[in-house]
Amino acid sequence: MNRWIRAALAAALSLSVVHAVLAQGIVREPPKDVRPARMAVMAPPEIALDGKADRLSPGARIRNVQNLVVMSGSLAGHTVPVVYRRDSAGLVHDVWMLTEDEYARVASADGNDGSSFRQLLNAIFGTRK
């Protein structure tokens, strides 16, 4: 009987630790070295960034506003506001989708110095969970 009590206590302790970890939530980190654009997905990996033909890299990651990975095929035929980063071969590798409001703020700050753009990205990604 004593073993059952210990096992029950161990299970309760592990569940409380898991609950504490899950309660912290996921904070979306602002990406570095990114550019804003409107991405239109044709037939993956073919895309257009601000109307210019481009291509997704093999293994490209597209994250939505909840920071979940989205398959490029599910975006076929859609145009979405994003910030993106290229890989060493020059292909688009990391993409973070933005809301229309976030994109308007980021696109207006992109022409300014890099520090205001970075501050704006920190503000946008800091408020998401």
Sequence and secondary structure as in RCSB ss.txt:
>XXXX:A:sequence
MNRWIRAALAAALSLSVVHAVLAQGIVREPPKDVRPARMAVMAPPEIALDGKADRLSPGARIRNVQNLVVMSGSL
AGHTVPVVYRRDSAGLVHDVWMLTEDEYARVASADGNDGSSFRQLLNAIFGTRK
>XXXX:A:secstr
 HHHHHHHHHHHHHHHHHHHHHHT       SS EEEEEEESSTTEEEETTEEEEEEEEEEEE TTS EE GGGG
BT EEEEEEEE TTSSEEEEEE  HHHHHHHHHHHTS HHHHHHHHHHHHHH  
